[in-house]
Amino acid sequence: MRFLHPDGTTVHLGYCSNVHQAEDLQGVIAQLADHAEPVREHLGVDRLGIGLWLARGVVTELVDGERALGRLRTELTARGLETVTLNAFPYAGFHREVVKKDVYAPDWADEARLEYTLDCARVLAALLPDDTGLGSVSTLPLAWRTPWPRQCAEDARRAVDRLAAGLAALESRTGRRVRVGFEPEPGCVVETTAQAARELGGLDPDRLGVCLDACHLAVQFEEPAAALRRLADAGLPVVKLQASCAVEARDPADPAARAALRRLAEPRFLHQTRTTTADGVRGVDDLPDALNGELPDDSGPWRVHFHAPLHTAPEPPLRTTADQLAQVLTGLLAGPTADCHHIEVETYTWSVLPEPPVDLAAGIAAELGWARDRLTGLGLKENPV
């Protein structure tokens, strides 16, 4: 979906396809028919944005074959879909039985990560709608925090410099600008906006910036307005917002809250958990660690990296951080200029909810409807053209 900001900027809203299991081209094309088109129909719109996640093997097939790329573009158009952003954080295997920390490999010290990201940018430049010259690709925040010796940090910085050069060459060749956003995430080398400013400040703002995930921001107990100011002061544009909510237990010692949290402690994805103490934010790498006593439950609420549907509340007494997401949207889009052009609803956890939905397309459409209402409430106009 497209929205028109009062400054004349087009803001794109879509959802991320990493919620669907597909690691070959045929599977990607099938998910457009089985899921994305029904989501569009539920919303009653003529055109829907979809942020594609394309595993390494799919990207290789698309880069190596014009026919494959043309087939994907044709399928998108035929189903009333458009793509302005790709999620290049997971490399492959995102729907294995156990993913956990494997999602951070390869990291930015590995040549494979640079090659994959540039290939994603090449694919996106070819998939962008004819009337759109700006695309975005999100990627991991350099690496998981350990091990991360100095040599890895130096190798990563050189790779990021080569990334900027490759993106500039792509724009010169195609006339399409693709920007890459590094996505701060709890537990990683870059997990907060302060670390983003320190580790990523000084990058080419025309090519590189951050992908701001509102769930991650909330888990780290970052105040949205201050976080956005920090990024702006560091010259780091928000090239994409992932509209997402964390789960919060206001009283993690409450037996009912702990019982509800246990039902979220599933084996596939990593659910980093944080709380606040007198010494600041304290955390553990996964929700079971918190439940097993490694995180205090008497000093403040727990926030869990579990992407909860935007439009509904989790099992009581748990709640979501939807209020923080609304503040991020306000900070980016309520001012005189649009400070983010691409918004991607990224609830990839539908299949691991304690009660997965019967109609996934309806659930995703309801999330997009929630986001649409917030955007129009900020003065953006839905733009069907």
Buried (B, 14 or more C-beta within 10 A) or exposed (E): BBBBBBEEBBBBBBBBBBBBEBBEBEBBBBBBEBBBBBBBBBBEBEBBBBBBBBBBEBBBBBBEEEEBBEBBBEBBEEBBBBBBBBBBBBBBBBBEEEBBEBBBBBBBBBEEBBBBBBBBBBBBBBBBBEEBBBBBBBBBBBBBBEEBEEEBBEBBBEBBEEBBEBBBEBBEEBEBBBBBBBBBBBBBBBBBBBBBBEBBEEBBEEBBBBBBBBBBBBBBBBBBEEBBEBBBEBBBBBBBBBBBBBBBBEBBEBEEBBEBBEEBBBEBBBBBBBBBEEEEBBBBBBBBBBBEEBBBBEBBBBBBBBBBBBBBEBBEBBBBBBEBBBBBBBBBBBEEEBBBBBBBBBBBBBBBBEEEBEEBBEBBBBBBBBBBEBBEEBEBEEBEE
